């Protein structure tokens, strides 16, 4: 609005639709539902509300509308994080036998228990990583027939070939028997940790451990664990674990060379 228009208005009676510019004390640049911010200038900048539940968040130099950080969200997911039935101790190594066919990898057993590859359900929300140490990459195990083939969640990487060494052993934790679990559903990408519950049973022996560890270099003090107290009775325990790239590591000490146990992890909450 020009000075001439303002002069004309002051000579008469302003109407409800007359608008004064912000420079003249008006509210012409007010944004509907926006939050006004001080900017040291005549015109105020605004932040739109964004997604429901967002809060004003500082990035160190400006304010933005962003999802609220922190807090615990209790899980209603009915699927296991991970579960094995009739399994032995964690950790397995083999070699690829022939070229992979899509997501199916045929293998030759080298060491460890093949039944640790056999997930109780393909609906589990985390998958065991299968590392190809020859190629330096990995896939995620969907399931296995427990004898000669592994089915990945996606086609095997293009460079996987006959004779490559594959293993579930974690190169990050780098201790005997430790494997890595990667969430594929059931949590938010922004989650930095979960609260979970162990379930472990060994039909043959007591004092068998279930353990978790962050996805990082092994430190004994970072282990959380529970043990079977007597044979053929479930033991449970609660754990709080940090996530890195939606991954954490675990270990189960069931059986010896036989498939005598059940190992399961459930999610209680995420944060």
For each residue, the residues with C-beta under 8 A, 3 or more apart:
1: 5 6 19 20 21 24 28
2: 5 6
3: 6 7
4: 7 8
5: 1 2 8 9
6: 1 2 3 9 10 20 24
7: 3 4 10 11
8: 4 5 11 12
9: 5 6 12 14 18
10: 6 7
11: 7 8
12: 8 9
13:
14: 9 18
15: 18
16:
17:
18: 9 14 15
19: 1 26 27 28
20: 1 6 24 25 26 27 28
21: 1 24 26 28 29
22: 25 26 27 28 29 42 43 44
23: 42
24: 1 6 20 21
25: 20 22
26: 19 20 21 22
27: 19 20 22 30
28: 1 19 20 21 22
29: 21 22 43 44
30: 27 34 36 44
31: 34 36 46 48
32:
33: 48 49
34: 30 31 46 47 48 49
35: 46 47 49 56 63
36: 30 31 44 45 46
37: 44 45 46 47 63
38: 44
39: 43 44 45
40:
41: 44
42: 22 23
43: 22 29 39
44: 22 29 30 36 37 38 39 41
45: 36 37 39
46: 31 34 35 36 37
47: 34 35 37 50 56 63 64 65
48: 31 33 34 65
49: 33 34 35 54 65
50: 47 54 65 66
51: 54 65 67
52:
53: 67 68
54: 49 50 51 65 66 67 68
55: 65 66 67 68
56: 35 47 63 64 65
57: 63 64 65 66 69
58: 62 63 64
59: 62 63 64
60:
61:
62: 58 59
63: 35 37 47 56 57 58 59
64: 47 56 57 58 59
65: 47 48 49 50 51 54 55 56 57
66: 50 54 55 57 69
67: 51 53 54 55 190
68: 53 54 55 71
69: 57 66
70: 271
71: 68 271
72: 195 269 270 271
73: 269 270 271
74: 268 269
75: 186 267 268 269 270
76:
77: 125 186 267
78:
79: 121 123 124 125 186
80: 83 120 121 124 125 264 265 266
81: 124 125 126 181 183 186 194 196 264 265 266 267
82: 119 124 126 127 128 181 250 263 264 265
83: 80 119 120 121 124 262 263 264 265
84: 87 115 116 118 119 120 252 261 262 263 264
85: 118 120 262
86: 115 259 260 261 262
87: 84 113 115 116 118 252 254 255 259 261 262 263
88: 113 115 116 254 255 256 257 258 259 260 261
89: 112 113 116 177 252 253 254 255 256
90: 116 168 177 178 179 250 251 252 253 254 263
91: 112 113 116 167 168 169 176 177 178 179 251
92: 109 111 112 113 114 116 117 167 168 169
93: 110 111 112 165 166 167 168 169
94: 107 108 109 110 165 166 167
95: 107 108 110 163 164 165 166
96: 99 100 105 106 107 108 132 160 161 162 163 164 166
97: 106 107 108 148 162
98: 106 162
99: 96 160 161 162
100: 96 103 104 105 106 155 156 160
101: 104 106
102: 155 156
103: 100 142 151 152 153 154 155 156
104: 100 101 149 150 151 152 156
105: 96 100 130 139 149 150 151 152 156 160 166
106: 96 97 98 100 101 148 149
107: 94 95 96 97 148 149 150 166
108: 94 95 96 97
109: 92 94 112 114
110: 93 94 95 165
111: 92 93
112: 89 91 92 93 109 116 168
113: 87 88 89 91 92 116 255 257 259
114: 92 109 117 118 144 146 147
115: 84 86 87 88 118 146 259
116: 84 87 88 89 90 91 92 112 113 128 168 179
117: 92 114 128 141 143 144 146 150 168
118: 84 85 87 114 115 143 144 145 146
119: 82 83 84 122 124 127 128 141 142 143 144
120: 80 83 84 85 124 264
121: 79 80 83 124
122: 119 142 143
123: 79
124: 79 80 81 82 83 119 120 121 127
125: 77 79 80 81 183 184 185 186 187 267
126: 81 82 181 182 183 184 186 265
127: 82 119 124 140 141 142 153 181 182 184
128: 82 116 117 119 140 141 168 179 180 181
129: 138 139 140 141 168 170 179 180 181 182 247
130: 105 138 139 140 141 150 152 166 167 168
131: 137 138 166 167 168 169 171
132: 96 135 136 137 138 139 157 160 164 165 166
133: 136 164 165 166 167 171
134: 161 163 164 165
135: 132 157 159 160 164
136: 132 133
137: 131 132 157 159
138: 129 130 131 132
139: 105 129 130 132 152 153 154 156 157
140: 127 128 129 130 152 153 154 182 184
141: 117 119 127 128 129 130 144 150 151 152 153 168
142: 103 119 122 127 151 152 153
143: 117 118 119 122 150 151
144: 114 117 118 119 141 149 150 151
145: 118 148 149
146: 114 115 117 118
147: 114
148: 97 106 107 145
149: 104 105 106 107 144 145
150: 104 105 107 117 130 141 143 144 166
151: 103 104 105 141 142 143 144
152: 103 104 105 130 139 140 141 142 155 156
153: 103 127 139 140 141 142 184
154: 103 139 140
155: 100 102 103 152
156: 100 102 103 104 105 139 152 160
157: 132 135 137 139 160
158:
159: 135 137
160: 96 99 100 105 132 135 156 157 164
161: 96 99 134 164
162: 96 97 98 99
163: 95 96 134
164: 95 96 132 133 134 135 160 161
165: 93 94 95 110 132 133 134
166: 93 94 95 96 105 107 130 131 132 133 150
167: 91 92 93 94 130 131 133
168: 90 91 92 93 112 116 117 128 129 130 131 141 179 180
169: 91 92 93 131 176 177 178 179
170: 129 173 174 175 178 179 180 215 249
171: 131 133 174
172: 180 215 216 217 249
173: 170 178 180 213 215 216 217 218 249
174: 170 171 178 217 218
175: 170 178 218 251
176: 91 169
177: 89 90 91 169 251 252 253
178: 90 91 169 170 173 174 175 213 218 249 250 251
179: 90 91 116 128 129 168 169 170 249 250 251
180: 128 129 168 170 172 173 215 247 248 249
181: 81 82 126 127 128 129 247 248 249 250 265
182: 126 127 129 140 245 246 247
183: 81 125 126 186 187 243 246 247
184: 125 126 127 140 153
185: 125
186: 75 77 79 81 125 126 183 267
187: 125 183 191 194 243 246 267 270
188: 191 270
189: 246
190: 67
191: 187 188 194 243 246 270 271
192: 242 243 271
193: 240 241 242 243 270 271
194: 81 187 191 240 241 243 248 267 268 269 270 271
195: 72 238 239 240 267 268 269 270 271
196: 81 212 238 239 241 265 266 267 268
197: 236 237 238 239 265 266 267 268
198: 210 212 225 226 235 236 237 238 239 264 265
199: 210 234 235 236 262 263 264 265 266
200: 208 209 210 226 227 228 234 235 236 252 254 261 262 263 264
201: 228 232 233 234 235 261 262
202: 205 206 208 228 231 232 254 255 260 261
203: 231 232 260 261
204: 231 232 255 258 260 261
205: 202 208 228 231 255 260
206: 202 227 228 229 230 231
207: 227 228 229
208: 200 202 205 227 228 252 253 254 255 261
209: 200 225 226 227 251 252 253
210: 198 199 200 225 226 227 235 237 250 251 252 253 263
211: 223 224 225 250 251 252 253
212: 196 198 223 224 225 239 241 248 249 250 251 265
213: 173 178 216 218 222 223 224 241 248 249 250 251
214: 222 241 242 244 248 249
215: 170 172 173 180 243 244 245 247 248 249
216: 172 173 213 222 244
217: 172 173 174
218: 173 174 175 178 213 222
219: 222
220: 223
221:
222: 213 214 216 218 219
223: 211 212 213 220
224: 211 212 213 237 239 240 241
225: 198 209 210 211 212 237
226: 198 200 209 210 235 236 237
227: 200 206 207 208 209 210 235
228: 200 201 202 205 206 207 208 231 233 235
229: 206 207 233 235
230: 206 233
231: 202 203 204 205 206 228
232: 201 202 203 204
233: 201 228 229 230
234: 199 200 201 262
235: 198 199 200 201 210 226 227 228 229
236: 197 198 199 200 226
237: 197 198 210 224 225 226
238: 195 196 197 198 268
239: 195 196 197 198 212 224
240: 193 194 195 224
241: 193 194 196 212 213 214 224 248
242: 192 193 214 248
243: 183 187 191 192 193 194 215 246 247 248
244: 214 215 216 247 248
245: 182 215
246: 182 183 187 189 191 243
247: 129 180 181 182 183 215 243 244
248: 180 181 194 212 213 214 215 241 242 243 244
249: 170 172 173 178 179 180 181 212 213 214 215
250: 82 90 178 179 181 210 211 212 213 265
251: 90 91 175 177 178 179 209 210 211 212 213
252: 84 87 89 90 177 200 208 209 210 211 261 263
253: 89 90 177 208 209 210 211
254: 87 88 89 90 200 202 208 260 261 262 263
255: 87 88 89 113 202 204 205 208 258 259 260 261
256: 88 89
257: 88 113
258: 88 204 255
259: 86 87 88 113 115 255
260: 86 88 202 203 204 205 254 255
261: 84 86 87 88 200 201 202 203 204 208 252 254 255
262: 83 84 85 86 87 199 200 201 234 254
263: 82 83 84 87 90 199 200 210 252 254
264: 80 81 82 83 84 120 198 199 200
265: 80 81 82 83 126 181 196 197 198 199 212 250
266: 80 81 196 197 199
267: 75 77 81 125 186 187 194 195 196 197 270
268: 74 75 194 195 196 197 238
269: 72 73 74 75 194 195
270: 72 73 75 187 188 191 193 194 195 267
271: 70 71 72 73 191 192 193 194 195
